Amino acid sequence: MSKQAPTDWIGTGEEAADQRLEPAYWRTRVFRNSYVRAGKLHRVRGWSAKIQYQGVRRTVSLGAVDQDVAAAKAADLFAQLQQAGWPALGSHDEVQPSEPLGPYSSDPRGSIDYWRLRLVERKYRAMPDAKPEFSCRIEHDGAGCYFPLGTLNEERAAEQALEIFNCVTREGWESAAARHRRELTLALFWFGSPFCCTYTTIHTRPGEARRLAKRDGADADSVNVFVVEPDETVAAGLHGLTSQAPGFACRETFADIGSLRELGSVDEPGLLLVNRGLPGFSGEELDACFKQLFRDCPVVAFSTFEDSEQLFNSTAGSHYGYYLHRTPPGRMLHLLEESAAAKHKSRQNTASLSRWVRQYFKKQIDFLTDDPGGGTLPHLTPREHQVMTHLCQGALDKEIAEMLQISAWTVHNHLKNIYEKLRVQNRTEAVMEYLQK
């Protein structure tokens, strides 16, 4: 005769339902969801549970960080199911955009707890003196963006994130962008071959005037900058950052390339920044509207991205490699600020800008090639520093092997060791980590 060991198996019927009303039943059944982003596995802080009732099984986000609190919430949800069935919890299809999502909706994004678990303090700030604040990435209809939330208080930040999400779902992205700051990566493209780009973090400025009188506050010794950007909040941000650069003054922003016809010779543009995604940028319109009238004025293309990873993924490089360098917060024209000549000339020309750009990027490359490592990242071997130097220049594994006169298999092994030492998972992350040391 044997004695059967107790089990936590739950049968069917009233007894089973009664057990599911107890938090103790759910404590061992709640779990943390995970997701993959940019090749990395992320595990959310909150708990979820799979609940089955009347032949329907759903995964529900419980929001709570504490496991016991999550178990109690799961028991409470099951009690609601017994009383009114699945309609009591609602469904994603039944929730109307004009109605705030309830705390127990099957779409967890209607809960403040959901957003509290997704608050992050971003690594790079838009301005050097900016106060720390939480940000949150909000996604809807296949689009996503980081929104700074203006506080390090979790409760207030989560409430702000929920408010922004409701604005996006009810009124659309355009309305949300007009009301709330967004965090973007701004990339300036100086050369195409070799591909040379500087990038920085910027915040949009909703609610600010996008145009100023052309001569209000203009400094006769400053380089006059004009910006072509259709998004008013981005244009306002670029206007402010450009005007803060020593030796530069943003005179006006335009919504499209055709508006550049308003400029006359009296305006004396010294630098034109143009969103390269605009119609007419790569055709004859830019030539007809601007270049033919201001032949010596440098034209620099730019783009905005959700984050730097998106920028790197969009970079195809060139036959002569590619160079990307992050500039300090609030100094989008850092590359030109370093030239003393920029502070004494109210106009520039394409030749001088080209010279400054080459000197700037040569300095970055010399930093890598003159003394690989230079006391930084001492845990990398000299050969691994050499591999990283060529990797930062955009070389492929086969090209690195040829330049170092080693086999491609050896390069693969070096990269594997580098990834482990730098605690990264791919080439892009390795380059970012190496250049930031």
Backbone hydrogen bonds, N-H to C=O, Kabsch-Sander energy under -0.5 kcal/mol:
donor,donor_aa,acceptor,acceptor_aa,energy
4,Q,2,S,-0.6
11,G,9,W,-0.5
17,A,13,G,-2.1
18,D,14,E,-2.5
19,Q,15,E,-1.8
20,R,16,A,-1.7
21,L,17,A,-0.5
21,L,18,D,-1.1
22,E,19,Q,-1.7
25,Y,22,E,-1.2
26,W,22,E,-0.9
27,R,23,P,-1.6
28,T,24,A,-0.6
29,R,26,W,-1.7
30,V,26,W,-1.4
31,F,48,S,-2.7
35,Y,42,H,-2.8
37,R,40,K,-2.3
40,K,37,R,-1.7
42,H,35,Y,-3.4
42,H,40,K,-0.5
44,V,33,N,-1.8
44,V,42,H,-0.5
47,W,64,A,-1.5
48,S,31,F,-3.6
49,A,60,V,-2.1
51,I,49,A,-0.6
51,I,58,R,-3.0
53,Y,56,V,-2.8
56,V,53,Y,-1.8
58,R,51,I,-2.4
60,V,49,A,-3.0
60,V,58,R,-0.6
62,L,47,W,-2.7
63,G,47,W,-0.8
64,A,62,L,-1.4
70,A,66,D,-2.2
71,A,67,Q,-2.2
72,A,68,D,-2.1
73,K,69,V,-2.1
74,A,70,A,-2.3
75,A,71,A,-2.1
76,D,72,A,-2.1
77,L,73,K,-2.5
78,F,74,A,-2.1
79,A,75,A,-1.9
80,Q,76,D,-1.9
81,L,77,L,-2.0
82,Q,78,F,-2.1
83,Q,79,A,-1.6
84,A,80,Q,-2.5
85,G,81,L,-2.3
88,A,85,G,-1.6
89,L,86,W,-1.7
90,G,86,W,-1.1
94,E,91,S,-0.7
95,V,91,S,-1.1
99,E,96,Q,-1.9
105,S,102,G,-1.6
106,S,89,L,-0.6
110,G,107,D,-1.5
111,S,108,P,-2.0
115,W,111,S,-1.2
116,R,112,I,-2.3
117,L,113,D,-1.5
118,R,115,W,-1.0
119,L,116,R,-0.8
120,V,135,S,-2.5
122,R,120,V,-0.8
130,A,127,M,-1.5
134,F,151,T,-2.7
135,S,120,V,-3.3
136,C,147,F,-1.4
138,I,136,C,-0.6
138,I,145,C,-2.7
140,H,143,A,-2.7
143,A,140,H,-1.9
145,C,138,I,-1.6
146,Y,183,E,-0.7
147,F,136,C,-2.4
149,L,134,F,-3.0
154,E,152,L,-0.7
157,A,153,N,-2.7
158,A,154,E,-2.6
159,E,155,E,-2.1
160,Q,156,R,-2.3
161,A,157,A,-2.4
162,L,158,A,-2.3
163,E,159,E,-2.2
164,I,160,Q,-2.3
165,F,161,A,-2.6
166,N,162,L,-2.6
167,C,163,E,-1.9
168,V,164,I,-2.5
169,T,165,F,-2.5
170,R,166,N,-2.3
171,E,167,C,-2.6
172,G,167,C,-0.7
172,G,168,V,-1.4
176,A,172,G,-1.7
177,A,173,W,-2.8
178,A,174,E,-1.5
179,R,175,S,-0.8
179,R,176,A,-0.7
180,H,176,A,-2.4
183,E,146,Y,-2.9
184,L,182,R,-0.6
184,L,202,I,-2.7
185,T,305,F,-2.7
186,L,184,L,-0.6
186,L,200,T,-2.8
187,A,185,T,-0.5
187,A,303,S,-2.8
188,L,198,T,-3.1
189,F,301,A,-2.8
190,W,188,L,-0.7
190,W,196,C,-2.1
191,F,196,C,-1.3
193,S,194,P,-0.7
195,F,321,G,-2.1
196,C,191,F,-1.5
196,C,194,P,-0.6
197,C,323,Y,-2.8
198,T,188,L,-1.9
199,Y,325,H,-1.8
200,T,186,L,-2.0
202,I,184,L,-2.7
204,T,182,R,-2.1
205,R,233,T,-2.0
208,E,205,R,-1.2
216,D,213,A,-1.2
217,G,215,R,-0.5
218,A,215,R,-1.2
220,A,218,A,-0.5
222,S,219,D,-1.6
223,V,247,G,-2.8
224,N,222,S,-0.5
224,N,346,S,-1.1
225,V,249,A,-2.8
226,F,271,L,-2.2
227,V,252,E,-2.0
228,V,273,L,-2.5
229,E,227,V,-0.6
229,E,254,F,-2.6
232,E,230,P,-0.6
235,A,231,D,-2.8
236,A,232,E,-2.3
237,G,233,T,-1.5
238,L,234,V,-2.5
239,H,235,A,-2.4
240,G,236,A,-2.0
241,L,237,G,-2.3
242,T,238,L,-2.6
243,S,239,H,-2.0
244,Q,240,G,-1.1
245,A,241,L,-0.6
245,A,242,T,-1.0
248,F,245,A,-2.0
249,A,223,V,-2.4
251,R,225,V,-2.7
251,R,249,A,-0.7
252,E,225,V,-0.9
254,F,227,V,-3.1
259,S,256,D,-0.8
260,L,257,I,-1.8
261,R,258,G,-1.5
262,E,259,S,-1.9
263,L,260,L,-1.6
267,D,264,G,-1.9
268,E,265,S,-0.9
270,G,224,N,-3.0
271,L,224,N,-1.5
272,L,298,P,-2.2
273,L,226,F,-2.7
274,V,272,L,-0.5
274,V,300,V,-2.2
275,N,228,V,-2.0
276,R,274,V,-0.5
276,R,302,F,-2.3
278,L,275,N,-1.7
281,F,278,L,-1.7
286,L,280,G,-1.5
287,D,283,G,-0.5
288,A,284,E,-2.7
289,C,285,E,-2.8
290,F,286,L,-2.0
291,K,286,L,-1.7
292,Q,287,D,-2.5
293,L,290,F,-0.8
294,F,290,F,-2.8
297,C,294,F,-0.9
300,V,272,L,-3.0
301,A,189,F,-0.9
302,F,274,V,-2.1
303,S,187,A,-1.8
305,F,185,T,-2.3
310,Q,307,D,-0.5
311,L,307,D,-1.3
312,F,308,S,-2.5
313,N,309,E,-2.3
314,S,310,Q,-1.2
314,S,311,L,-0.5
315,T,311,L,-0.5
315,T,312,F,-1.1
316,A,314,S,-0.6
321,G,318,S,-1.8
322,Y,393,Q,-0.9
323,Y,195,F,-3.4
325,H,197,C,-2.0
327,T,199,Y,-2.5
330,G,126,A,-0.9
330,G,201,T,-0.5
331,R,328,P,-1.7
334,H,331,R,-1.6
336,L,333,L,-0.9
337,E,333,L,-2.1
338,E,334,H,-1.2
339,S,336,L,-1.3
340,A,338,E,-0.7
342,A,339,S,-1.1
343,K,340,A,-1.2
344,H,341,A,-1.5
345,K,341,A,-0.8
350,T,296,D,-0.7
353,L,349,N,-2.2
354,S,350,T,-2.4
355,R,351,A,-2.0
356,W,352,S,-2.3
357,V,353,L,-2.6
358,R,354,S,-2.2
359,Q,355,R,-2.2
360,Y,356,W,-2.3
361,F,357,V,-2.3
362,K,358,R,-2.2
363,K,359,Q,-1.9
364,Q,360,Y,-1.4
365,I,361,F,-2.2
366,D,362,K,-3.0
367,F,363,K,-1.6
368,L,364,Q,-0.8
368,L,365,I,-0.7
369,T,365,I,-2.4
370,D,366,D,-2.5
374,G,372,P,-0.8
376,T,373,G,-3.5
380,L,377,L,-1.9
385,H,381,T,-2.2
386,Q,382,P,-1.9
387,V,383,R,-2.4
388,M,384,E,-2.4
389,T,385,H,-2.3
390,H,386,Q,-1.9
391,L,387,V,-2.2
392,C,388,M,-2.5
393,Q,389,T,-0.7
394,G,391,L,-1.6
395,A,390,H,-2.1
400,I,396,L,-2.6
401,A,397,D,-2.3
402,E,398,K,-1.9
403,M,399,E,-2.4
404,L,400,I,-2.3
405,Q,401,A,-0.8
406,I,401,A,-2.3
411,V,407,S,-1.8
412,H,408,A,-2.3
413,N,409,W,-2.0
414,H,410,T,-2.5
415,L,411,V,-2.7
416,K,412,H,-2.3
417,N,413,N,-2.2
418,I,414,H,-2.5
419,Y,415,L,-2.8
420,E,416,K,-1.8
421,K,417,N,-2.3
422,L,418,I,-2.8
423,R,419,Y,-0.9
424,V,419,Y,-2.2
430,A,426,N,-2.0
431,V,427,R,-2.6
432,M,428,T,-2.4
433,E,429,E,-2.6
434,Y,430,A,-2.5
435,L,431,V,-2.6
436,Q,432,M,-1.3
437,K,433,E,-0.5
437,K,434,Y,-0.9
